[in-house]
Amino acid sequence: MNLEDTIYKRQSIRKYDNTPLSEETLDELRDFIDNAKVLNPGIAWSYDIAGPENFRMLQRFKAPHALLLFSQTKENYLQNIGFIFQQVDLYLQSRGIGSCWIGAGGPKNHENPNPDHEFVIMMIFGKPQGRIYRESTEFQRKIICEISDERDSKLIPARLAPSAANSQTWYFTHNDDGSYNLYRNRRKFNLNRKMDTWNQVDMGIVLAHLYVANPDTFEFTRDKPHEELKNKVFEGSFTI
Ligand SMILES: Cc1cc2nc3c(=O)[nH]c(=O)nc-3n(C[C@H](O)[C@H](O)[C@H](O)COP(=O)(O)O)c2cc1C
């Protein structure tokens, strides 16, 4: 299956066969990551593929591998990591490999590959135990009118994007020149400070779905003049 079709079928996988994937499969994954599109080329980032001895998770499920993601902490680095590695989530699932973003986790007995980069977030992956894909009716998502100022079928790939605790804090507006603005809803009660970080990763994730669905026309900028919206943070403008 290609990456775009995977948008309509993927789901977070939390049950794995603990047999590690082959070295060849991991090398192909490294190759994909090296060629993924970045949102902000000015930010250096790095990753490691770790086995279970080198990552921890709050939840008790187990996985044979995790991608530990590190970055320079400048500008829109959280978006950038979300954007790059949501392409990886789609790549893995397109190949029948399960994956799940994990905010509540991190490296364990693991040396940071680059001291200038901070650990950001991780993604577990491996051969799924059970069904990998979901039916289109199984997506639990907001309707388009809740995430956009206009009903617009071009935003369906964005609507289906995964987000931390399925919070879907994205909001889209349409500009007269055909471009879009992306905003992040400010949370009323910030019970979990990490949620703010993860929601910024989510903004990159949702942009990745729009890029994968429109690879030839997708362009992103943070510099375009824009309207400020109440209780929303401007995240950038894009064309698709
Ligand atoms: C930034 C981010 C952090 C996440 N952290 C966790 C986590 O710590 N544990 C977990 O089980 N799922 C985690 N998830 C998965 C979400 O719960 C899941 O994507 C969301 O509920 C939508 O479900 P779906 O991915 O199956 O479509 C995370 C997802 C994102 C995007």
The ligand as an ORCA input file, in Angstrom:
! r2SCAN-3c Opt
* xyz 0 1
  C       2.406     13.034     20.303
  C       1.675     11.754     20.650
  C       1.904     11.117     21.868
  C       1.261      9.911     22.166
  N       1.542      9.270     23.352
  C       0.952      8.072     23.608
  C       1.302      7.350     24.793
  O       2.122      7.786     25.619
  N       0.712      6.141     24.981
  C      -0.189      5.615     24.093
  O      -0.690      4.511     24.317
  N      -0.534      6.277     22.955
  C       0.021      7.484     22.702
  N      -0.293      8.154     21.542
  C      -1.255      7.573     20.581
  C      -2.612      8.308     20.605
  O      -3.313      7.962     21.784
  C      -3.395      7.936     19.352
  O      -2.681      8.366     18.216
  C      -4.785      8.592     19.324
  O      -5.567      8.124     20.392
  C      -5.508      8.308     18.005
  O      -5.630      6.919     17.782
  P      -5.023      6.222     16.477
  O      -3.554      6.555     16.407
  O      -5.260      4.751     16.691
  O      -5.750      6.758     15.285
  C       0.331      9.357     21.237
  C       0.115     10.009     20.021
  C       0.770     11.181     19.730
  C       0.538     11.810     18.391
*
